[in-house]
Amino acid sequence: MREKTSGSKCVISMHSRTTTTIQDPKNPEHRKTFTFDLAYWSHDGFQKDQDGVFISADPSSQFASQKDVFHDLGRGILDSAWQGYNATLLACGQTGSGKSYSMVGFGANKGIIPNVCEELFQAIEKQEGNEEYQVTFSMLEIYNEQVRDLLSRTKKPGGLKVREDQQLGFYVDGLKSVPCENYAQIERLMEQGTKIRTTASTNMNASSSRSHMVITIQFKQVFPDSDLTKHSSINLVDLAGSERQKSSGSEGDRLKEGSRVNLSLTNLGNVISALADAATGKRVLHVPYRDSVLTKLLQPALGGNSRTTLIAAISPADICYEETLSTLRYAERAKKIQNKAVVNTSTLMRESKAENNKVLLTRGNSRMAERLAYPLAEPGPRPQTGQPTWAHQLEQAREEWHQQYLAITQERQMTETFPHLLNVNEDPQLTGVLKYFIQAGLCDAGRAASNAILLQGLG
């Protein structure tokens, strides 16, 4: 809308599925072409079908729908996960260019994240063997260099701490990871986390995301017959929008906030540049992962054990020329990085089986040894030491789901019974997040001459 209101002209063209050309609005003869694995056009040439899904208006249109993007990128993430590889998808670009739309989507036009989650469970349901599949979901945001758990209602002052382990690398201490049995549960968790996510209004985007969002899906496959497990970590990252102060009109706290966002993205760019130089044979003494919380958590995705894909979202408008050119250069550097992903398999069950048999057979308790041989295949009580079993985690999650269902049901009943106030936001996902129920005897509605509710006080 901002681009249309200002009478902007399109300076982007895509003549193939791999090339993107940008034209300098001050010097139309000056053009620069970038080549990527895939280039998607979603600027125009679309229409809505009966379900509200955007589709190509005609066969000659080069419009790429959400389904097209998921087919090319999302299915690759799922294939990697089933094979046991770690997979990461990052979306970067300026504010309002469509990063969150590509990742999360809106309405009937689901983005990559919900499609990946839905198809993962659809594939699990089709499996007919005696394998066990474990899926856990976590969701966090990095806001002003502080980590916030978007699935926890308790907010710690200063955010969660990022710690380092020799084997695990950087991790978020205390982050809630929820076991899930179906897509409906993940959908509810995403809705909860999205509502909490920090947003602030700027001139560029009235619901601009001022934080980096990281969704992690841990997918574990257990094969009891072969004593083998495969583990995959799927990281889906929606980076905060980059913007220039002149374009965004930020001031005061929003200006400071934007500065921190841009500094975080700059640190990410420095890491990408260092890794790109290393990939081309240049001598790199130091990769600055430790310069920001974001780069610490993305270390495995950027230069480690992961199959990583980057979506660079750009605006085709001439008034966004500088930001668009910067994003294209950013992506051009990133494509030079070469990761070495490996299949994450484990045979610890076999070692546990041998150890259990050795200890328990010496006690003459062969029956107990047989039961402990497959600790993941047979649900049991929570062990006194070590990590809780998957069965115990799942039982706890079911209890939490039940409590949430009761709370949602009670809230729905109250909204049908009591008068209440709701917040309104230009982003429909954030509308109705806040509810204030008006109790009997506490409101003077209708008594004033204007017959209106008078709201006073801070906020």
C-alpha positions in Angstrom: 0.0 0.0 0.0 2.8 2.4 0.9 4.5 1.8 -2.5 1.2 2.3 -4.4 0.4 5.5 -2.5 3.7 7.0 -3.3 3.3 6.2 -7.0 6.3 3.9 -7.1 7.6 2.2 -10.2 8.8 -1.4 -10.5 12.6 -1.8 -10.7 12.7 -5.6 -10.5 12.4 -8.1 -13.3 12.8 -11.8 -13.5 13.3 -13.3 -16.9 13.9 -16.8 -15.7 13.4 -19.0 -12.6 16.9 -18.2 -11.5 17.8 -14.6 -12.4 16.8 -11.3 -10.7 17.6 -8.0 -12.4 17.4 -4.7 -10.5 17.3 -1.3 -12.3 18.7 1.9 -10.8 15.8 4.4 -10.7 18.2 7.4 -11.0 20.1 5.8 -13.9 17.7 3.5 -15.9 20.6 2.2 -18.1 22.4 0.8 -15.1 21.2 -2.7 -14.3 22.6 -5.5 -12.1 21.6 -9.1 -12.5 21.9 -11.7 -9.7 21.7 -15.5 -10.2 20.2 -17.8 -7.5 19.0 -21.3 -7.3 15.4 -20.1 -7.6 13.7 -16.8 -8.1 10.0 -16.2 -7.3 7.7 -13.5 -8.6 4.7 -12.6 -6.4 4.2 -8.9 -7.3 1.2 -9.3 -9.6 -0.5 -11.7 -12.0 -2.6 -13.5 -9.3 -6.2 -14.0 -8.4 -8.2 -15.7 -5.5 -9.8 -19.1 -5.9 -13.0 -20.1 -4.1 -11.1 -20.9 -0.9 -9.3 -17.5 -0.8 -5.9 -19.0 -2.0 -3.9 -16.8 -4.3 -3.3 -18.6 -7.7 -1.9 -17.6 -11.0 -4.3 -15.4 -13.0 -3.4 -17.1 -16.4 -0.9 -19.6 -17.8 1.3 -16.8 -19.0 1.7 -15.3 -15.6 5.0 -15.9 -13.7 3.3 -15.6 -10.3 4.6 -18.1 -7.7 2.0 -19.2 -5.1 2.7 -20.4 -1.6 2.2 -24.0 -2.8 4.9 -23.4 -5.4 7.4 -22.1 -2.8 6.6 -25.0 -0.4 7.0 -27.6 -3.2 10.5 -26.3 -4.0 11.8 -25.5 -0.5 9.5 -27.1 2.1 9.6 -30.6 0.7 13.4 -30.4 0.6 13.4 -29.7 4.4 11.1 -32.6 5.0 13.2 -35.0 2.9 16.3 -33.9 4.8 14.6 -34.5 8.1 13.5 -38.0 7.2 17.0 -38.9 6.1 18.4 -37.7 9.5 20.0 -34.4 8.4 19.6 -31.1 10.3 17.7 -28.6 8.1 17.5 -24.8 8.4 15.4 -22.2 6.6 16.1 -18.5 7.1 14.0 -15.6 5.7 15.7 -12.2 5.5 14.9 -8.9 3.9 13.6 -5.4 4.6 10.5 -4.6 6.6 7.3 -5.3 4.7 8.8 -7.3 1.9 6.9 -10.5 2.8 9.3 -12.6 5.0 6.6 -13.5 7.5 4.1 -14.1 4.8 6.4 -16.6 3.1 7.3 -18.3 6.4 4.0 -18.3 8.3 1.5 -17.1 5.7 -1.9 -15.5 6.2 -5.4 -16.9 6.2 -5.9 -19.6 3.6 -2.4 -18.9 2.1 -0.4 -21.0 4.6 3.4 -20.4 4.6 6.3 -22.9 4.7 6.2 -23.4 8.5 2.6 -24.7 8.8 2.9 -26.7 5.6 6.1 -28.4 6.8 4.5 -29.3 10.2 1.3 -30.5 8.6 3.0 -32.7 6.0 5.4 -34.1 8.6 2.5 -35.6 10.6 0.7 -36.7 7.5 3.8 -38.7 6.6 4.1 -40.2 10.1 0.5 -41.4 10.0 1.2 -43.3 6.8 4.1 -45.3 8.3 3.1 -48.9 8.9 6.2 -50.4 10.7 6.8 -50.6 14.4 9.0 -47.5 14.4 8.4 -44.7 16.9 8.4 -41.1 15.9 9.0 -38.3 18.4 8.2 -34.6 17.6 8.9 -31.7 19.9 8.2 -28.0 19.2 9.8 -24.9 20.6 9.4 -21.2 19.7 11.5 -18.2 20.7 12.2 -14.7 19.8 15.3 -12.6 20.1 14.3 -9.1 21.0 16.8 -6.4 21.8 19.5 -9.2 22.3 17.3 -10.9 24.8 15.8 -14.4 24.3 12.1 -14.8 25.1 10.3 -18.2 25.2 7.1 -17.7 23.2 5.5 -20.8 24.6 5.9 -19.8 28.3 3.7 -17.4 30.0 6.3 -16.5 32.6 8.8 -13.9 31.5 12.2 -13.9 33.1 13.8 -10.4 33.6 16.7 -10.1 31.1 15.4 -13.1 29.1 16.7 -16.7 28.9 20.4 -17.3 29.0 22.4 -18.6 26.0 24.9 -21.2 27.3 27.6 -23.3 25.6 28.3 -27.0 25.8 31.2 -28.8 24.3 29.0 -31.3 22.5 25.7 -29.4 22.0 27.3 -26.0 21.2 25.2 -22.9 22.0 21.8 -23.6 23.4 19.0 -21.7 25.3 18.9 -22.7 28.9 15.3 -23.3 30.2 13.6 -23.1 26.8 10.3 -25.0 26.8 10.1 -27.8 24.3 6.6 -29.3 23.9 6.0 -32.9 22.7 3.3 -33.0 19.9 1.2 -35.8 18.6 -0.5 -34.1 15.7 -0.5 -30.9 13.6 -3.5 -29.3 15.4 -1.3 -29.1 18.6 1.5 -27.3 16.7 -1.1 -25.0 15.1 -2.3 -24.0 18.5 1.3 -23.4 19.8 2.1 -21.3 16.8 -1.0 -19.2 17.3 -0.1 -18.7 21.0 3.5 -17.7 20.2 2.6 -15.4 17.3 0.3 -13.4 19.5 3.0 -12.9 22.1 5.6 -11.9 19.5 6.8 -8.3 19.8 5.6 -5.9 17.1 5.7 -2.2 16.7 4.4 0.3 14.2 6.6 2.0 11.7 5.9 3.9 8.6 7.1 1.0 6.5 4.9 -1.7 8.1 2.2 -1.1 10.6 2.7 -4.5 12.1 6.5 -4.7 11.6 8.2 -7.6 13.4 10.8 -6.1 15.6 12.3 -9.5 16.7 13.9 -12.5 15.2 11.6 -15.6 15.5 13.1 -19.1 15.7 11.0 -22.2 15.5 12.7 -25.5 16.2 11.2 -28.9 15.5 13.1 -31.9 16.9 12.2 -35.0 14.9 13.5 -38.4 16.2 12.9 -41.7 14.6 13.4 -44.8 16.7 13.9 -48.2 15.1 13.7 -50.9 17.8 14.5 -53.8 15.5 17.9 -52.4 14.5 18.7 -50.5 17.8 19.1 -47.4 15.6 17.8 -43.8 16.0 17.8 -40.9 13.6 17.6 -37.4 14.8 16.9 -34.2 12.9 16.7 -30.6 14.1 14.5 -28.4 11.8 15.2 -24.7 12.4 12.7 -22.2 10.8 13.9 -18.6 11.3 12.0 -15.5 10.5 14.5 -12.6 10.8 13.5 -9.2 11.9 13.0 -6.7 9.1 15.9 -4.5 8.2 15.1 -0.9 7.5 16.7 2.5 7.2 15.7 5.2 9.7 15.0 7.7 6.9 12.5 5.3 5.3 10.9 3.9 8.5 10.4 7.2 10.3 11.6 5.7 13.6 12.3 7.9 16.5 12.8 7.5 20.3 12.6 4.0 21.6 11.7 2.7 18.1 14.9 4.2 16.7 17.0 2.5 19.4 15.1 -0.7 18.8 15.7 -0.5 15.1 19.4 0.2 15.7 19.7 -3.0 17.7 17.9 -5.0 15.0 20.2 -3.7 12.3 23.3 -4.3 14.5 22.2 -7.9 15.0 21.7 -8.3 11.2 25.0 -6.7 10.6 26.7 -9.2 12.8 24.9 -12.0 10.9 26.2 -10.4 7.7 29.8 -10.4 9.1 29.5 -14.1 9.8 28.2 -14.8 6.3 31.0 -12.8 4.7 33.6 -14.6 6.7 32.2 -18.0 5.9 31.8 -17.0 2.2 35.5 -15.9 2.1 36.6 -19.2 3.7 34.5 -21.1 1.0 36.4 -19.3 -1.8 39.8 -20.2 -0.3 40.6 -16.9 1.5 42.3 -17.1 4.8 39.9 -16.4 7.6 41.3 -16.1 11.1 38.0 -15.6 13.0 34.3 -16.1 12.3 32.5 -13.7 14.7 29.7 -16.1 16.0 29.9 -14.7 19.5 29.1 -11.1 18.5 25.3 -11.5 18.9 22.8 -13.9 20.4 21.4 -14.6 16.9 24.7 -15.7 15.4 25.4 -17.9 18.4 22.2 -19.8 17.9 22.6 -20.0 14.2 26.2 -21.3 14.2 25.3 -24.9 13.2 23.0 -23.6 10.5 25.5 -21.2 9.0 28.8 -23.0 9.2 28.1 -26.5 10.6 26.0 -29.6 10.4 22.9 -28.5 8.5 21.3 -28.3 5.1 20.5 -24.5 5.0 18.3 -22.5 2.7 18.0 -18.7 2.6 14.9 -16.8 1.4 15.7 -13.2 0.5 12.5 -11.2 0.3 12.7 -8.0 -1.6 10.4 -5.1 -2.6 10.1 -4.3 -6.3 9.4 -0.6 -5.7 11.9 2.1 -6.8 11.6 3.9 -3.4 13.1 0.7 -1.8 16.0 0.4 -4.3 18.8 0.7 -1.8 17.3 -1.8 0.7 16.5 -4.2 -2.1 20.1 -4.0 -3.6 21.5 -4.6 -0.2 19.4 -7.7 0.4 20.4 -9.1 -3.0 24.1 -8.6 -2.2 23.5 -10.2 1.2 22.0 -13.3 -0.4 24.7 -13.4 -3.1 27.4 -13.7 -0.4 25.4 -16.3 1.5 25.1 -18.7 -1.4 28.9 -19.1 -1.4 28.9 -20.8 2.0 29.4 -24.6 1.9 28.1 -26.7 4.8 29.0 -30.3 5.5 25.8 -31.9 6.8 25.9 -35.5 8.1 23.2 -38.0 9.0 22.5 -37.9 12.7 22.3 -41.5 13.7 22.8 -43.1 17.1 23.4 -46.7 18.3 23.2 -45.8 22.0 20.3 -48.1 22.5 22.5 -51.1 21.6 25.2 -49.9 24.1 22.4 -49.4 26.8 21.1 -52.9 26.0 24.5 -54.5 26.4 25.1 -52.7 29.6 21.7 -53.5 31.1 22.1 -57.1 30.2 25.5 -57.3 31.8 24.5 -55.7 35.1 21.1 -57.4 35.5 22.1 -60.9 34.4 24.8 -61.0 37.1 21.9 -60.6 39.5 20.0 -63.5 37.9 17.1 -61.3 36.8 16.9 -62.1 33.1 13.3 -61.0 32.8 14.1 -57.5 34.0 17.0 -57.4 31.5 14.7 -58.2 28.7 12.3 -55.3 29.7 15.2 -52.8 29.9 16.7 -53.8 26.6 14.3 -51.5 24.7 13.8 -48.5 26.9 12.3 -46.3 24.1 10.1 -48.9 22.7 8.2 -49.7 25.9 6.7 -46.8 28.0 7.6 -46.9 31.6 7.9 -44.7 34.7 10.2 -41.7 34.7 13.7 -42.8 35.7 15.1 -41.4 38.9 18.2 -40.0 37.1 18.9 -38.7 33.6 16.3 -37.4 31.1 12.6 -38.3 31.4 11.4 -40.9 28.9 9.4 -39.9 25.9 6.3 -41.6 27.3 6.6 -39.5 30.5 7.1 -36.2 28.4 4.1 -37.1 26.3 1.9 -37.7 29.4 2.9 -34.4 30.8 2.1 -32.6 27.5 -1.3 -34.3 27.4 -2.1 -33.0 30.8 -1.1 -29.4 29.7 -3.2 -29.7 26.5 -6.2 -30.7 28.7 -5.7 -27.7 31.0 -5.4 -25.4 28.0 -8.5 -26.8 26.4 -10.5 -26.2 29.7 -9.2 -22.6 29.8 -10.1 -22.0 26.2 -13.6 -23.4 26.7 -14.1 -21.3 29.8 -13.0 -18.1 27.9 -15.4 -18.9 25.0 -18.3 -19.3 27.5 -17.4 -16.0 29.1 -17.3 -14.2 25.8 -20.8 -15.5 25.1 -22.1 -14.4 28.5 -20.3 -11.2 29.7 -19.8 -7.9 27.8 -16.1 -7.5 27.0 -13.6 -5.3 25.3 -11.1 -6.5 22.6 -8.0 -4.9 21.2 -7.9 -4.0 17.5 -4.7 -4.2 15.4 -4.0 -3.7 11.7 -2.5 -7.2 11.7 -5.5 -9.5 12.0 -3.3 -12.1 13.8 -2.9 -9.6 16.7 -6.5 -8.5 16.9 -8.5 -9.9 19.9 -5.3 -10.9 21.8 -6.3 -8.8 24.8 -9.7 -9.4 26.4 -11.2 -7.3 29.2 -14.4 -8.7 30.7 -16.8 -6.1 32.2 -18.2 -7.3 35.5 -21.7 -6.3 36.7 -21.8 -3.0 38.7 -18.3 -1.9 37.5 -19.3 0.0 34.4 -21.3 3.2 33.8 -22.1 2.5 30.2 -25.3 4.3 29.1 -25.4 6.7 32.0 -23.5 9.5 30.4 -25.2 12.0 28.1 -23.3 10.6 25.1 -24.4 7.0 26.0 -20.8 5.9 25.6 -18.1 4.1 27.7 -15.5 6.7 28.7 -12.0 5.2 28.9 -9.4 7.0 31.0 -6.0 6.3 32.5 -2.5 5.3 31.3 -2.6 3.1 28.2 
